[in-house]
Amino acid sequence: MAIKAFAPAKINLTLHVTGQRPDGYHLLDSLVVFADVGDTLEFTPGPTLSMAVTGEHAAGVPTDDRNLVWKAAESVAWAGHIDLNKVLPHGGGIGGGSSDAAATLRMAADQGVAVSPDTALSLGADVPVCMLASAARMRGIGEQLDPITMPPLPALLVNPGVEVPTGAVFSALASRDNPPMPGVVPAFNTPQDCATWLQDQRNDLEPPTTGLATEVARVLEELADTKNSLLARMSGSGSTCFALYPTMKDAHFAAYEIGAAHPDWWCRATQLS
């Protein structure tokens, strides 16, 4: 019997690069939330591992051991066929591959398989927080997670259809030793409260990314210009950007506005939490 799973988009509301370990891994301090838009997976147990990818962003996604979903299944010795419906743009800074892998590990855990935190981290820095799939403060190299209570945040996600290699972004980073977020993340009652606090925080990867991809800078400008936009920022290492709004009506209006002007851009109004 097939098992269905949802892999939500991961959004970095903040991403402070606070250092670099001798082994090359970067230290991060990030406030992470998840969207109600994402990929879907269907797992059908069987004797051997196989995979198929469909959906609007299926092109170029591997269906062998290069795929994080495949690696996740192998890491817990799960066998069978996996159908992945790829809704999220890959290489977009919203954890598409990591969230897919995390959904695979959650599926295995639900079936009684012991999945250690080290297994998740071995697949990528974002996989542990994607396994949690709810608001959290992520520190270290992704292994330190502290759940955070957040109000629902109406938002618009926009990706201009360009991929920015993560390695190139980190290479262009001016400083790898930047201040972390404040010691305590306050409680937010409204999206406006959250956006006001976020204005004083950063995504340290945004400047190098916009320097490498002018399309990302354009998305940020257009999001900031939408009606009632509270904050416009890039997620992760790009190229997906987001804006926060007071209401979902505002987010949907902005999605219509940007979608009409740029039909080739990926735009999704969503609620973050």
LINQUILIN-V224112 format. One record per helix or strand. SS is the DSSP state (H for helix, E for strand). FROM is the first residue (numbers start at 0). TO is the last residue. If there is no record, write none. Layout:
SS/FROM/TO
SS/FROM/TO
This chain:
E/2/11
E/14/19
E/25/44
E/49/53
H/67/74
E/79/84
H/95/109
H/116/122
H/126/131
E/135/139
E/143/146
E/152/158
H/165/170
H/190/197
E/202/202
H/205/211
H/213/224
E/228/233
E/239/244
H/247/260
E/265/271
